[in-house]
Amino acid sequence: MKFIYTTSLPTVLQQLHWRDLLDILIVFILVFEILKLLRGTRAVQILYGILFFTFLYVMSGYFQLQTVQVVVRNAVLYLGIAIIVVFQGEIRTALAHFGKNFRLPMLGFRASKENNASKQFYDEIVLAATSLASEKIGALVILERNVGLQDHINRGVKLDAVASYDLLITIFNPNTPLHDGAVIMRNYRLAAASCFLPLTLNPRLAKELGTRHRAAIGITEENDSIAVVVSEETGVISFVERGQIIRNLDSSRLRIMLMQALEPQKTTGRNNNKEHSLAPELSKISIDRSLATPTNKQTVFDAHPFVTKD
């Protein structure tokens, strides 16, 4: 059967309504955002497999391969459940991403009002991180932003205490029962300690990265939280955001990055020396240039291509 299309392109454009354009635009934005979230993850390979079976089903119908068509058709019945099980992490990340970008204005105003940290808060974290680094004591501090971390807080030891240098040093002391795991901070208070976080599933990470760094990358891939990591082996201080890690930080640089992440509106107005957030900075620095940076200076790594040794 042959189909003859006689409608010209100008006629089709004349028949378009503004609702049709809005419909196409919404679908385009949704598909674009989903592809951005899936890029560089294991979901890409799984999508290739789904596209292969779709192509196989179309070809089986075209060449009248009845057995293959029946098998693929019956498999499609369970495809919805399989997608939910296989892509549960990606679905959770996508929903959190859309919820963060399209939250109500009142919620955004409330969040910005709560993100009014005092100077002492940053000093306590930076001083604790540098002290632990000098003694080569491992530490992992997670700072909650817009996406809640209540599930991880419930699995740890709840504290709800004022964040202070003495408390952080005591928690990460190897002789205390709470040193194993991460500390989660919410609204500039120490919400919980000894929290165990999901590890990143990125297969291209260097084997030299320990559990703390993998947990920091994993939790920041899942939501918009940030992490401060102190290496137990080298004493190197790292900052992690959106699954990307910056290593070999000193106290002043760490403090700036914390303020940029938690108070972006304030730091944008104050910093006239072109200090930017982590994502733009990583996009401008190539991997080859990062590898050439001396170990006593800040080194920027993208956790998705690869990460080298300390």
N, C-alpha and C positions, 0 to 999 in steps of 0.2 A: 504494500500500500504506500502510495506516494503522497506527501503533504506539500502543497504549494502555498507559499506565503506571499501574498500580494500586497500586504500592508507595508508601506514605505516607512522609513525611520522618522521623517518629519511628522507623519500622521500619528505615529506612536507617541512622539513627544508631546503633541498637542492634546492627546487623550490623557496624559499623566495629570494626576491631581496632586495637590500639596500633601495629602495624606499618604500617597504612594511614595513620594520622596522622603517623608518622615519615616515611613515604614522601612525603606531601604537603608536610611541612615542609621536607625537604631540597630538593625541586624548587622550592619557593617561594624559599628562600634563594639557590639557584643562579641562578634567573631574576632575582631582585632585584639581586644583585651584578653580573650581566652587564649589566643595564639601567643601573646606576650607572656602569659603566665606559664604556658606549657613549654616555651622555648628553653632548651638546655636541661630538661628534666627527662626522666625515664618514660614519661607519658608519650613522648614523641615516637619512640620505637613501638609502643603499644598501639598508637594511632595508625602507624604504618601497617601493622598486622590487621587492624579492623578494615582499613582501606583495601588490603589484599583480599580479604574474604568477601567484601562488597563487590570487587571486580570479578572474583570467581563466581559469585552468584549471577551477575549480569551475563558473563560469558556462558555459564551453564544453560541459561535460558535462551541465549542466542543460538547455541549449537545443539540445543535439545538434549542436554545431558541430564536425564531425569534423576538418576541416583544422586549425583552431586547436588542437584537442585534441592532434593528432599532433605539431604543432610544439612546443607547450609540454612535452609528455611527453618528447620527445627532448632538449629543452634541459635537463630535470631530470637527465638522465644525467651531464651535465658540471657540475652545480651544486655538487657537493662539492668538486671541484678549483677551481672559480671562487671559492668562499667562502674556501678556504685562501689563494689568491693575493691576493684583494682585501683580506681581513681579517687578513693576516699580522701587521701591527703590533698590531692590537687583540687577536689571539689571544696574542701574546707578552706583551702587557701583562697580560691576564687571568690567564695561567698564573703570571706573576711575582707578581701580586697574591694569588692563592690560595696560592701557595707561601710567601709572606711571612706570611700570616695563620694558616696551619695547619702551620707548621714544627714539628718535634719540640721538646719542652721543653729537651732537652739542647743543641740548636743555639741556642735562644734564650738559654740561660744562657751559652753560649760567646760569643755576640755581645755580650751585655751586659757580660761580663767584659773583652772586648777594647776596648769603648768607654769606656775609663778614661783619657781624654786629660789631659795635664798642662796647667797654666796657660800654660806657654811656647808650646804648640802654637797656642792661640788668639791669643796676643799676636803671634806671627810672621805669621799670616794677616792679622790686622787691621792691623798696622803696614805690611805690604807693600801691602795694598789702599789704605790712606789715602795712602801715599807715591806710589803709581802714580796715584791720583786727583788729587793735587795737581799732578802733572806732565802730566795728561791723556794717560796711556799706557794703552791698552786691555789688559784682562786677563780671563781666564775660568778659574776654579778650580772643579773638580767634586770633591765629597767623597762617596765611596762609603759606603753604609750596609749594609743587609741583602742587597740584590740586587747580585750581582757585576757588574763592568764589565770583565771580562777581555777580551772581544772588542774593546772600544774601546782598551784598553791595548795589545793586540797590534798594533793599527794605528798606534800612536804610537811614540815613542822611549822605551824603557824606561830608567828611572833607578834606582828603588828607593833613594832617598836620604832623609836626614833633612830634614823640611820646615823651612826656615829663611827668614828675611827676605832675606838676601843671595842665596840661590839663586833665590827667586821674582822678585826684582828683576832678576837677571841673565837669567833665562829670558824675561821679557816685555820686555826691552830691544829696541826695534825694530831694532837693529843686530846682533842675534844670530840664528842660523838657527832657533832653537826658539820664537821669539816668536809665530809664526803657528799658531794652534790652541789647544787647552785643556790645562790641567794636571789630571791625575787623582790624587787622594790616596786611599790605602787604608791602613787601620789607622794613621792619623796619620803616614804616610810618603808621600813624593812618589813615586808609582808610575811615572808616565810623563808626558811633555810632547809638545807638538805633536800632540795627538790631535784628530781631526776627528769631529764629532758629528752626529747626525741633526737636521735643522732641523724645527721645528714646522710642521705643515700647516694650522694654524688660519687660515682666510681672513679672519678679522675682526681680526687684529692690525694695528696702525697701521704704515704704511709707514716711519715714522721709526725704528722699531726695526731695528737692524743685525743682522749675522750672529751676533755674539756673544750677543745677547739671545735671538735665535730658537733658537740652538743650546742655550742654557741651558734655555729653556722646553721644547724638544723632548726633551732627555735626561731631564728630570724628569717629563715626561709618560709616558715609557716605563718608568721604574722609580722607586725611592724615594730616589734620590740627591738632593743639594742642590747649589746652585751660587752662587758669588759672582762678580758681573760688575762690571767697571769700564768705564765708557763712555769711548771714545777722544775723542769729540767734546765731551762736557760734563764729564767727570770725575765723573759721578754713580756712586755705589756702589749696587748692587742685590743683593737676595737672592731666590733662586728656589727654590720647593719645590712639588711636585705640579702643575707647569705654571702656578703663580701667582707673581707677582712683586711685591716691595716695593722701592720706589726711594727715593732721597734719604736714605740711611742715614748716620749718623755712626759713629765708631769704637766708642762704647759700645753703641749699639743693635745694630751688626753682631755684636759679641762675644756679646751676650745671645742673639741669634737662632741663632748657631752652637752655643752651649751647649745651647739648648733643643732643637735638632734632633739633636745627637749624644749628649746626656746628658739625656734627658727626665726620668728618674727623679730625678736630682739637682736639676735646676732647679725641678721641681715642688715639692720640699720646701723649697728655699731662698727662692724668690721669693714673698713674701707680698703683693706689690703687684699681684697678679693678672696676671702676665705669662703669656701663653698661647702655644701653637704657632701657626704661620702660618695653618693652615686655619680655626680658630675665629675668629681675628682678622679674617680676610677676610670671614667670613660675617656679621660684625656691622657692617661699615662699608659704607655704600652708595656707589654710583658717584658720585652727585651730591656727596656730602660729600667724596669723594676729589678731585674736580675743583676743589673750593673751597679745598683745602689749599695754602698758600703753597709756593713752590718751595724755600725754604730749610728746610723741615721734611719729615719722613718722609711719603711719599705711598704709599698702598696701591692696587694695581690688581689686578683679576682678569683674567688673560690671556685668558680665554675670551670675555667680552663684548666688550671692546676695551681698547686701551692707548693713552694719549695721548702727546703729546710730553714731552720732558724738562722 
